[in-house]
Amino acid sequence: MNKLRRWWRRLLGSRLRINMISTLVTNGLNVIVLALAYPVYLHFLGYELYGVWLSLGVVLVFAQLGDLGIRTTIVKLVAEAQGQKDVAAMGQYVLMALLLLTVSGSFILLLILGLQTHIIRWFRFPDELIATAQWLLPWIGLLSVYVLIVQAFKAIVAGLGRMDLANYIETGGRVVTIILSIALFFLGWKLESLLLASLLSHCGQHLASILVIRRLSSLRIFRRANLGRARFRAMIGFSSMVFGGALISMLLDPFNRMMITRYVGVSAIPVYDIVYRVANQLRSVVAEAMRPLLPELSRMAGEGGDRERIGRLQGRLNRLILALIPLFAVLWWFAEDGFALWLRQGYSPDLPGAFGILLPGIWANLLGAPAYYTLMALNRADLCFVAHAIQALVNAILVLLAWNGFGVLDVSLVCAAVSSGYVLSTLFLLKHGRTPRHA
């Protein structure tokens, strides 16, 4: 029993470990919640009505462009200000971030409302569902703006060093959404159930985040003194680089899919989609666990930027990622049997090879994550943007070269281009992230 207690204390011996473990745990819980939600929603709504909700849910994804990289910026700048014990700076960053999100979210909402007819027409809903979609779309637009604000408050909690609480608030919100939806379904409501449940869930997450922020700090957000040009310029400069990198990465996958569809054939898209999603899901399990690095490293930078301490943390994480090599080797070795067992009649012999080509790039991407977060913490988001650009350019050039230069293109070559982009961007990050320079 004493050994177990010592092991538990060692495991939870630092705030960073707690945050990383909570991220892993809540990610697993989120998968379970999602698995439970699908059969419930399909039972009460059927495929058509639920299909309308999922289709218009694309609007929520589109509205995330209104984030402009501000959520990540909040985590970084709040953590840095906390390390400097500068509550005033923290309040300035948060107020200006909320104002920016309100403006960008309102712009996205106006765009959705202005294009409402075209959006509904683009989805080609059956005639009997058009009226439902027209009623639902403006409310989803409004919800998407509020979601941006709620996410910002959870980012403040994460920036204050309690990403574990931010994770629990997020997962708790998902559970509440399902419970409220079921209760409203039994009252005879249909899509209104999902809309109201989502709204009330985000209201609860908003309130919980505010209570945690008040408990963790003396932060006062809505003060006139929090309006300042210098902080605004610093925040915009950082968030624009974060947003630019995210936008480049977001556009890269559609480019690969378009090239496969045009020059390989639409039947090859499922092969690419399966290996790409499976490989990136594997990556996200580890990458998400490293997300708490940003506030932790930013806090270190705010306290004076002890490079030796940061270097030791990087070294431990790099050794952990190196230890994953045998796991990746096992996944490669059993890829053929695994895909065959999983997909059965839908199995394609192209899957194991394409998956095996992607695996080295996915591992390299994980190896670059500590350097990536170090650069972000030290205000070198510009170098992180360059890394995203290198990944995209290498990928696009190799795909275009394979087709235009050699007249040959298949899924394996596209996966090789993706993997090469990951490797070269990681080499860039490792070069600059291990010997960081302040901006």
C-alpha positions as CSV (number, residue, x, y, z in Angstrom):
1,M,0.0,0.0,0.0
2,N,2.8,2.4,0.9
3,K,4.5,1.7,-2.5
4,L,1.3,2.4,-4.3
5,R,0.9,5.7,-2.4
6,R,4.5,6.7,-3.3
7,W,3.9,5.7,-6.9
8,W,0.7,7.8,-7.0
9,R,2.5,10.8,-5.4
10,R,5.3,10.5,-7.9
11,L,2.9,10.3,-10.8
12,L,1.0,13.4,-9.7
13,G,4.1,15.1,-8.4
14,S,3.8,18.2,-10.6
15,R,1.0,20.4,-12.1
16,L,2.3,19.6,-15.6
17,R,1.9,15.8,-15.0
18,I,-1.6,16.3,-13.6
19,N,-2.6,18.4,-16.6
20,M,-1.1,15.9,-19.1
21,I,-2.8,12.9,-17.4
22,S,-6.1,14.7,-17.2
23,T,-5.9,15.5,-21.0
24,L,-5.4,11.8,-21.7
25,V,-8.2,10.7,-19.4
26,T,-10.7,13.3,-20.6
27,N,-9.9,12.5,-24.3
28,G,-10.8,8.9,-23.6
29,L,-14.0,9.9,-21.8
30,N,-14.9,12.2,-24.7
31,V,-14.6,9.2,-27.1
32,I,-16.9,7.2,-24.8
33,V,-19.4,10.1,-24.6
34,L,-19.4,10.4,-28.4
35,A,-20.0,6.6,-28.8
36,L,-23.0,6.8,-26.4
37,A,-24.4,9.9,-28.1
38,Y,-24.7,8.6,-31.6
39,P,-27.2,5.7,-30.9
40,V,-29.3,8.0,-28.6
41,Y,-29.6,10.8,-31.1
42,L,-30.4,8.3,-33.9
43,H,-33.0,6.6,-31.8
44,F,-34.9,9.8,-31.1
45,L,-34.3,11.7,-34.3
46,G,-33.7,9.2,-37.0
47,Y,-31.1,9.5,-39.8
48,E,-32.7,12.4,-41.7
49,L,-33.3,14.8,-38.8
50,Y,-30.0,14.1,-37.2
51,G,-28.4,14.5,-40.6
52,V,-29.8,18.0,-40.8
53,W,-28.1,18.8,-37.4
54,L,-24.8,17.3,-38.4
55,S,-24.9,19.0,-41.8
56,L,-25.5,22.4,-40.3
57,G,-22.9,21.6,-37.7
58,V,-20.4,22.4,-40.4
59,V,-21.3,26.0,-39.6
60,L,-19.8,25.6,-36.1
61,V,-16.6,24.3,-37.7
62,F,-16.5,27.2,-40.1
63,A,-17.2,29.6,-37.3
64,Q,-14.0,28.4,-35.6
65,L,-12.2,30.5,-38.2
66,G,-13.4,33.4,-36.1
67,D,-11.1,32.2,-33.3
68,L,-8.2,33.8,-35.3
69,G,-5.7,31.9,-33.1
70,I,-6.9,33.9,-30.1
71,R,-7.7,30.9,-27.8
72,T,-4.1,29.6,-28.0
73,T,-2.8,33.1,-27.6
74,I,-4.9,33.5,-24.4
75,V,-3.4,30.3,-22.9
76,K,0.2,31.5,-23.7
77,L,-0.1,35.2,-22.6
78,V,-2.1,34.5,-19.5
79,A,0.4,31.9,-18.4
80,E,3.3,34.2,-19.2
81,A,1.7,37.1,-17.2
82,Q,1.1,34.7,-14.3
83,G,4.8,33.8,-14.3
84,Q,5.6,37.5,-14.2
85,K,2.9,38.0,-11.5
86,D,1.5,40.8,-13.7
87,V,-2.3,40.6,-13.0
88,A,-2.8,43.9,-14.9
89,A,-1.3,42.5,-18.1
90,M,-3.4,39.4,-17.7
91,G,-6.6,41.5,-17.6
92,Q,-5.6,43.5,-20.6
93,Y,-4.9,40.5,-22.7
94,V,-8.1,38.8,-21.7
95,L,-10.4,41.8,-22.3
96,M,-8.9,42.6,-25.7
97,A,-9.2,38.9,-26.7
98,L,-12.9,38.8,-25.7
99,L,-13.5,42.0,-27.7
100,L,-11.7,40.6,-30.7
101,L,-13.7,37.3,-30.5
102,T,-17.0,39.3,-30.2
103,V,-16.2,41.3,-33.4
104,S,-14.9,38.3,-35.4
105,G,-17.8,36.1,-34.2
106,S,-20.3,38.8,-35.1
107,F,-18.8,39.0,-38.6
108,I,-19.1,35.3,-39.0
109,L,-22.7,35.4,-37.9
110,L,-23.6,38.1,-40.3
111,L,-21.9,36.2,-43.1
112,I,-23.9,33.0,-42.2
113,L,-27.2,35.0,-42.1
114,G,-26.4,36.7,-45.4
115,L,-25.6,33.4,-47.1
116,Q,-28.4,31.5,-45.4
117,T,-30.3,30.7,-48.6
118,H,-27.2,29.6,-50.4
119,I,-26.0,27.4,-47.5
120,I,-29.4,25.7,-47.4
121,R,-29.4,25.2,-51.2
122,W,-25.9,23.9,-51.2
123,F,-26.8,21.0,-48.8
124,R,-29.7,20.0,-51.1
125,F,-32.0,19.0,-48.2
126,P,-35.2,17.2,-49.1
127,D,-38.2,19.5,-49.5
128,E,-39.8,18.5,-46.3
129,L,-36.7,19.4,-44.3
130,I,-35.9,22.8,-45.9
131,A,-38.1,24.7,-43.5
132,T,-36.5,23.0,-40.5
133,A,-33.0,23.8,-41.8
134,Q,-34.0,27.4,-42.4
135,W,-35.3,27.8,-38.9
136,L,-32.3,26.0,-37.3
137,L,-29.4,27.7,-39.2
138,P,-29.6,31.2,-37.5
139,W,-29.7,29.7,-34.1
140,I,-26.7,27.6,-34.8
141,G,-24.9,30.7,-36.0
142,L,-25.7,32.5,-32.7
143,L,-24.6,29.4,-30.8
144,S,-21.3,29.4,-32.7
145,V,-20.5,32.9,-31.6
146,Y,-21.2,32.1,-27.9
147,V,-19.1,28.9,-28.2
148,L,-16.1,31.1,-29.2
149,I,-16.5,33.2,-26.0
150,V,-16.9,30.1,-23.8
151,Q,-13.8,28.5,-25.3
152,A,-11.9,31.7,-24.4
153,F,-12.9,31.5,-20.8
154,K,-11.7,27.8,-20.7
155,A,-8.5,29.0,-22.3
156,I,-8.0,31.5,-19.3
157,V,-8.4,28.6,-16.9
158,A,-5.8,26.6,-18.8
159,G,-3.5,29.6,-18.9
160,L,-3.8,29.9,-15.1
161,G,-2.2,26.5,-14.9
162,R,-5.3,24.4,-14.5
163,M,-5.8,22.8,-17.8
164,D,-7.0,19.8,-15.9
165,L,-10.0,21.8,-14.7
166,A,-10.5,23.2,-18.2
167,N,-10.6,19.6,-19.5
168,Y,-13.1,18.5,-16.8
169,I,-15.3,21.4,-17.6
170,E,-15.3,20.5,-21.3
171,T,-16.0,16.8,-20.7
172,G,-18.7,17.6,-18.1
173,G,-20.3,19.9,-20.7
174,R,-20.5,17.0,-23.2
175,V,-22.1,14.7,-20.6
176,V,-24.7,17.5,-19.6
177,T,-25.6,17.9,-23.3
178,I,-26.5,14.3,-23.7
179,I,-28.5,14.2,-20.4
180,L,-30.5,17.3,-21.2
181,S,-31.1,16.2,-24.8
182,I,-32.6,12.9,-23.5
183,A,-34.8,14.7,-21.0
184,L,-36.1,17.0,-23.8
185,F,-36.6,14.1,-26.2
186,F,-38.9,12.5,-23.7
187,L,-40.9,15.8,-23.6
188,G,-41.5,15.4,-27.3
189,W,-38.9,17.9,-28.6
190,K,-36.8,17.1,-31.7
191,L,-33.9,19.2,-33.0
192,E,-34.8,21.9,-30.4
193,S,-33.5,19.4,-27.8
194,L,-30.0,19.4,-29.3
195,L,-30.0,23.2,-29.7
196,L,-31.2,24.0,-26.2
197,A,-29.1,21.3,-24.6
198,S,-26.0,22.6,-26.3
199,L,-26.8,26.2,-25.3
200,L,-27.4,25.3,-21.6
201,S,-24.3,23.1,-21.6
202,H,-22.1,26.0,-22.8
203,C,-23.8,28.3,-20.2
204,G,-22.8,25.8,-17.5
205,Q,-19.2,25.6,-18.9
206,H,-19.1,29.4,-19.0
207,L,-20.3,29.8,-15.4
208,A,-17.9,27.0,-14.2
209,S,-15.0,28.7,-15.9
210,I,-15.8,32.1,-14.3
211,L,-16.0,30.5,-10.8
212,V,-12.6,28.7,-11.3
213,I,-11.0,31.9,-12.6
214,R,-12.3,33.9,-9.6
215,R,-10.9,31.2,-7.3
216,L,-7.5,31.0,-8.9
217,S,-6.7,34.7,-9.4
218,S,-7.7,38.2,-8.6
219,L,-8.2,38.9,-12.3
220,R,-10.6,41.7,-13.2
221,I,-11.5,41.7,-16.8
222,F,-14.0,44.4,-17.5
223,R,-12.1,47.6,-16.6
224,R,-11.4,50.6,-18.8
225,A,-7.7,50.5,-17.8
226,N,-7.4,47.1,-19.5
227,L,-7.6,48.8,-22.9
228,G,-4.1,49.4,-24.3
229,R,-2.5,49.5,-27.7
230,A,0.8,47.9,-26.8
231,R,-0.8,44.7,-25.4
232,F,-3.2,44.7,-28.3
233,R,-0.4,44.8,-30.9
234,A,1.5,42.0,-29.0
235,M,-1.6,39.8,-29.0
236,I,-2.5,40.4,-32.6
237,G,1.1,39.7,-33.7
238,F,1.2,36.4,-31.9
239,S,-2.4,35.2,-32.8
240,S,-2.0,36.1,-36.5
241,M,1.0,33.7,-36.7
242,V,-1.0,31.0,-34.9
243,F,-4.0,31.5,-37.1
244,G,-1.9,31.5,-40.3
245,G,-0.2,28.2,-39.4
246,A,-3.6,26.6,-38.5
247,L,-5.1,27.9,-41.8
248,I,-2.3,26.4,-43.9
249,S,-2.6,23.0,-42.2
250,M,-6.4,23.1,-42.6
251,L,-6.1,23.7,-46.4
252,L,-3.5,21.0,-47.0
253,D,-5.7,18.0,-46.5
254,P,-8.4,19.2,-49.0
255,F,-5.5,19.8,-51.6
256,N,-4.4,16.2,-51.2
257,R,-7.9,14.9,-51.5
258,M,-8.5,17.0,-54.7
259,M,-5.3,15.7,-56.3
260,I,-6.2,12.1,-55.5
261,T,-9.8,12.5,-56.8
262,R,-8.6,14.1,-60.1
263,Y,-5.6,12.1,-60.9
264,V,-6.0,8.7,-59.1
265,G,-9.7,8.3,-58.9
266,V,-12.5,8.9,-56.4
267,S,-12.4,5.2,-55.3
268,A,-8.9,5.9,-53.9
269,I,-10.2,8.6,-51.5
270,P,-11.5,6.1,-48.9
271,V,-8.0,4.5,-48.7
272,Y,-6.4,7.8,-48.1
273,D,-9.1,8.9,-45.6
274,I,-8.8,5.7,-43.5
275,V,-5.0,5.7,-43.2
276,Y,-4.8,9.5,-42.7
277,R,-7.5,9.5,-40.0
278,V,-6.1,6.4,-38.2
279,A,-2.5,7.7,-38.2
280,N,-3.6,11.2,-37.1
281,Q,-5.8,9.8,-34.4
282,L,-2.8,7.9,-33.1
283,R,-0.8,11.1,-33.2
284,S,-3.5,13.1,-31.4
285,V,-3.5,10.7,-28.4
286,V,0.1,11.7,-27.6
287,A,0.0,15.3,-29.0
288,E,-3.1,16.2,-27.0
289,A,-1.4,15.0,-23.8
290,M,1.5,17.4,-24.6
291,R,-0.9,20.4,-24.9
292,P,-0.3,21.5,-21.3
293,L,3.3,22.2,-22.3
294,L,2.3,25.6,-23.7
295,P,1.1,27.2,-20.4
296,E,3.8,25.5,-18.4
297,L,6.6,26.7,-20.7
298,S,5.0,30.1,-21.0
299,R,5.0,30.4,-17.2
300,M,8.6,29.4,-17.1
301,A,9.4,32.1,-19.7
302,G,7.5,34.7,-17.6
303,E,9.5,33.7,-14.6
304,G,12.7,34.5,-16.4
305,G,13.1,31.8,-19.0
306,D,15.4,29.3,-17.3
307,R,16.7,27.6,-20.5
308,E,18.4,24.8,-18.5
309,R,15.1,23.9,-16.9
310,I,13.2,24.1,-20.2
311,G,16.0,22.0,-21.8
312,R,15.6,19.3,-19.1
313,L,11.9,19.2,-19.7
314,Q,12.4,18.9,-23.5
315,G,14.9,16.1,-23.0
316,R,12.5,14.0,-20.8
317,L,9.7,14.4,-23.4
318,N,12.0,13.6,-26.3
319,R,13.1,10.4,-24.5
320,L,9.4,9.5,-24.0
321,I,8.8,10.0,-27.7
322,L,11.8,7.9,-28.6
323,A,10.4,5.2,-26.4
324,L,7.4,5.0,-28.7
325,I,9.5,3.7,-31.6
326,P,8.8,0.0,-30.7
327,L,5.1,0.7,-30.5
328,F,5.1,2.3,-34.0
329,A,7.1,-0.7,-35.3
330,V,4.5,-3.1,-33.9
331,L,1.7,-1.1,-35.5
332,W,3.5,-1.3,-38.8
333,W,4.1,-5.0,-38.5
334,F,0.5,-5.8,-37.7
335,A,-1.1,-3.2,-40.0
336,E,-2.2,-5.7,-42.6
337,D,-3.8,-8.0,-40.1
338,G,-5.3,-5.2,-38.2
339,F,-6.9,-3.5,-41.2
340,A,-8.2,-6.8,-42.5
341,L,-9.8,-7.7,-39.2
342,W,-11.3,-4.3,-38.8
343,L,-12.7,-3.7,-42.3
344,R,-13.3,-7.3,-43.4
345,Q,-14.9,-7.1,-46.8
346,G,-14.0,-3.4,-47.1
347,Y,-10.3,-4.2,-46.8
348,S,-8.0,-2.9,-49.5
349,P,-4.4,-4.2,-50.0
350,D,-3.3,-0.6,-50.5
351,L,-4.0,0.3,-46.8
352,P,-1.0,-1.3,-45.0
353,G,1.5,0.2,-47.3
354,A,0.1,3.7,-47.2
355,F,-0.2,3.5,-43.4
356,G,3.4,2.3,-43.1
357,I,4.6,5.3,-45.1
358,L,2.6,7.7,-42.9
359,L,3.9,6.3,-39.6
360,P,7.5,7.8,-39.7
361,G,6.1,11.2,-40.5
362,I,3.6,11.0,-37.6
363,W,6.3,10.0,-35.2
364,A,8.6,12.8,-36.4
365,N,5.7,15.3,-35.9
366,L,5.4,14.1,-32.3
367,L,9.2,14.5,-31.8
368,G,8.9,18.2,-32.9
369,A,6.0,19.0,-30.5
370,P,8.2,20.0,-27.4
371,A,10.3,22.3,-29.6
372,Y,7.1,23.7,-31.1
373,Y,5.6,24.6,-27.7
374,T,9.0,26.0,-26.6
375,L,9.1,28.4,-29.5
376,M,5.5,29.4,-28.9
377,A,6.2,30.0,-25.2
378,L,9.2,32.2,-26.1
379,N,7.2,34.4,-28.5
380,R,8.6,32.8,-31.6
381,A,5.2,32.0,-33.2
382,D,6.7,33.2,-36.4
383,L,9.1,30.2,-36.5
384,C,6.1,27.9,-35.8
385,F,4.3,29.5,-38.8
386,V,7.4,28.8,-40.9
387,A,7.3,25.2,-39.8
388,H,3.7,24.9,-40.9
389,A,4.6,26.5,-44.2
390,I,7.5,24.1,-44.8
391,Q,5.2,21.2,-44.1
392,A,2.6,22.4,-46.6
393,L,5.1,23.4,-49.3
394,V,7.1,20.1,-49.2
395,N,3.8,18.2,-49.3
396,A,2.4,20.2,-52.3
397,I,5.6,20.3,-54.2
398,L,6.2,16.6,-54.0
399,V,2.6,15.8,-55.0
400,L,2.8,18.2,-58.0
401,L,6.2,16.9,-58.9
402,A,5.0,13.3,-58.9
403,W,2.2,14.1,-61.3
404,N,3.6,16.8,-63.5
405,G,7.2,15.7,-63.5
406,F,6.8,11.9,-63.6
407,G,3.2,11.5,-64.6
408,V,2.6,9.1,-61.7
409,L,0.5,9.6,-58.6
410,D,-1.2,7.2,-56.2
411,V,-2.2,7.2,-52.5
412,S,1.2,5.9,-51.3
413,L,3.0,8.8,-53.1
414,V,0.6,11.3,-51.5
415,C,1.2,9.7,-48.1
416,A,5.0,9.9,-48.7
417,A,4.6,13.6,-49.5
418,V,2.6,14.1,-46.2
419,S,5.2,12.2,-44.3
420,S,8.1,14.1,-45.9
421,G,6.4,17.4,-44.9
422,Y,6.2,16.3,-41.3
423,V,9.8,15.2,-41.2
424,L,11.3,18.4,-42.7
425,S,9.1,20.7,-40.6
426,T,10.2,18.8,-37.5
427,L,13.9,19.2,-38.4
428,F,13.3,22.9,-38.7
429,L,11.6,23.0,-35.3
430,L,14.4,20.9,-33.6
431,K,17.0,23.2,-35.0
432,H,15.4,26.4,-33.7
433,G,13.5,25.0,-30.7
434,R,16.6,23.5,-28.9
435,T,18.5,26.8,-29.1
436,P,15.7,29.3,-28.9
437,R,16.2,33.0,-29.2
438,H,13.9,35.6,-27.8
439,A,12.1,37.8,-30.3
